Amino acid sequence: MKLVIYTDGAARGNPGPAGIGVVIQNDKGEVIQEISGFLGQATNNVAEYTALTTALEKAVALNAQEVQLFTDSELIVKQIKGEYRVKNEGLKPLYQKAKGLIQQLGSFTITHVPREKNKEADRLANQGIDEEG
């Protein structure tokens, strides 16, 4: 099974009330799951990584063989691809978790997209904050 996934993390303040948004589509572009969640107080990068790991956990649970993931976090894309080192101690466990989940997938790509191409995941992340914050 091939999945196309959009993720976003948001924090109002840095750190501040934070949320995640995940949109999972099948290979026909049909939305099969939307996830919105509240994280409590977190930084925007922790929120972005938590959205990523949440999406990857779902992909593994769905037995996805191929995942194309899109995020508007350039930092996460470059760290997952190995272009940037993970220096922040708070991000290292989330990075390690993400890499472990990626290894369970047959094929994985991560691509940076501009925020305007990630509106639905952004809406869900902000919804997560609004519902709990």
C-alpha positions in Angstrom: 0.0 0.0 0.0 1.2 3.5 -0.9 0.4 6.4 1.3 0.8 10.2 0.8 1.0 12.0 4.1 1.1 15.7 5.0 2.3 16.7 8.5 2.4 19.9 10.5 3.2 21.0 14.0 2.3 24.4 15.5 3.2 26.2 18.6 1.8 29.5 19.7 4.9 31.0 21.3 8.1 29.0 21.3 7.5 27.2 23.5 3.8 27.6 23.9 0.6 25.7 23.5 1.3 23.2 20.7 -0.6 20.9 18.4 -0.1 18.4 15.5 -1.9 17.8 12.3 -1.6 14.8 10.0 -3.4 14.1 6.7 -3.1 10.5 5.3 -4.1 9.8 1.7 -4.2 6.7 -0.3 -2.5 6.6 -3.7 -5.6 7.9 -5.4 -5.4 11.1 -3.3 -8.4 10.1 -1.1 -8.1 11.1 2.6 -8.2 8.0 4.7 -7.4 9.6 8.0 -7.0 13.0 9.6 -5.3 13.4 13.0 -5.4 16.5 15.2 -3.8 16.6 18.6 -2.8 18.8 21.5 0.7 18.5 23.0 0.6 20.9 25.9 3.6 23.2 26.1 6.1 22.5 23.4 8.4 24.2 20.8 7.4 24.3 17.2 10.2 21.8 16.3 9.0 19.3 18.9 5.5 19.7 17.5 6.8 19.1 13.9 8.7 16.0 15.0 5.7 14.7 17.0 3.5 15.1 13.9 6.1 13.2 11.9 6.4 10.3 14.4 2.6 10.1 14.7 2.2 9.9 10.9 5.0 7.2 10.7 3.3 5.1 13.5 0.1 5.2 11.5 1.8 4.2 8.3 3.5 1.3 10.0 0.2 0.2 11.6 -1.5 0.4 8.1 1.3 -1.9 6.7 2.3 0.8 4.2 5.0 -0.3 1.8 5.6 3.1 0.3 5.3 6.5 2.0 5.7 9.9 0.5 5.6 12.5 3.3 5.4 16.2 2.9 6.1 18.8 5.6 6.7 22.5 5.7 9.5 22.1 8.2 12.7 22.5 6.3 14.7 21.6 9.5 13.0 18.2 9.8 13.5 17.3 6.1 17.2 18.2 6.3 17.7 16.3 9.5 15.9 13.2 8.4 17.8 13.2 5.1 21.1 13.6 7.0 21.9 17.1 5.7 21.7 18.7 9.1 22.9 17.2 12.4 20.4 17.0 15.3 22.0 19.2 17.9 19.0 20.0 20.1 18.9 17.4 23.0 15.1 17.7 23.1 14.8 16.6 19.5 17.2 13.6 19.6 14.7 11.1 21.0 12.1 12.1 18.5 14.6 11.9 15.6 15.7 8.4 16.7 12.1 7.3 17.0 11.3 8.7 13.5 14.4 6.9 12.0 13.4 3.6 13.6 9.9 3.9 12.2 11.2 4.8 8.7 13.3 1.6 8.7 10.1 -0.4 9.0 8.8 1.0 5.8 9.8 -0.4 2.4 10.2 3.0 0.7 10.1 6.4 2.3 10.6 9.9 0.9 10.3 13.2 2.8 9.8 16.5 0.9 9.7 20.1 2.0 6.7 22.0 0.8 5.7 25.6 1.3 3.2 26.3 4.0 0.5 27.1 1.4 0.7 23.5 0.1 0.3 22.2 3.6 -2.9 24.0 4.6 -5.0 21.0 5.7 -2.3 19.7 8.1 -1.8 23.2 9.4 -5.5 23.6 10.0 -5.5 20.3 12.0 -2.5 21.4 14.1 -4.2 24.7 15.0 -7.5 22.9 15.6 -5.6 20.7 18.1 -4.4 23.8 20.0 -7.8 25.5 19.8 -9.7 22.5 21.2 -7.4 22.1 24.2 -5.4 25.3 24.6 
